[in-house]
Amino acid sequence: MDENRVTGAAREGLGRAQEAAGVLTGNDEYRARGAYNQGAGTAENMVGQLCDNVREQPLTSLAIAAGIGYILGRLRIL
């Protein structure tokens, strides 16, 4: 398991707690910080999942990246 997944899950949990505290106290700043931390934690968790997938299946990941690069290259030519 990648460290990004662990820190992402922790940050997402912190964001949920901050948002709940902001709702209870009526503090919009805490609610906004909580929403930001939730989003950042989710993104970091997704990066960790991507890294895990690349480690587990490097050839498949390379083939997918090459396919996406080819498609984007063809779109640029048209």
N, C-alpha and C positions, 0 to 999 in steps of 0.2 A: 504494500500500500504506500502510495506516494505521500510525502509530507504535506503537499498542497491540499490533499483531501482532508487531512486531519485539521490543519489550520483553517481551511475553508469551512468545515463543519463547526468548528469552535466559533469562528467569526459570525457565522449565520445564527448560531444559538445566542450569542451576545446581542446581535441585532434584534432578534425577536424579543429578548428581555428588555432592551432599551426602548423598543417601540411600545411594549406593554406598559413600561413605566411612564412613558410620555403620554399614553392614553389615560392612565390612572390619574396622573397629576395635571393633565391638560396642557402640558408643555409641548409645543409644536416643534421646538428644536430637538428634543429627545426623540420624538417620533420620526423626524427627518433623519437624524443620525442612525436610528435603528433601521429604517428602511434602506439607507445607504449601506450599512454594514451587512444587512441581509443579502443585498444584491452583490456586494463584493465577495461575501463568503460563498455564495452560489457560483459565481464566476470562477473563484479560486478552486472550488471543488470540481468544477467541470474541467479545468486545466489539469488537475490531478488525475481525473479519469482518462483524459486524453493521453497523458504520459504513461499511465498504466497500460492502456491499449497498445500504444506504440511499442512498449517493452515486451508485451506478450506476443504481439503479431507484427514484427517489423516489416516483413515482406508485403503483407496485406496493406499496411499503412503506406508503404512506399508506392504500391500500385495505385491506391486511391489518390495520393498526392499527385502522381504523374497524370492520372486521368483528369483531375481537376485542372491541373496546369495546361494540359492539352486543350480542354474545352475553353478555358479562358483565353488561350492563345488564338484559337479559331474564332472566337467572338470578336477579338480585337481586329482581326484581319478583315472581317466583314464590315 
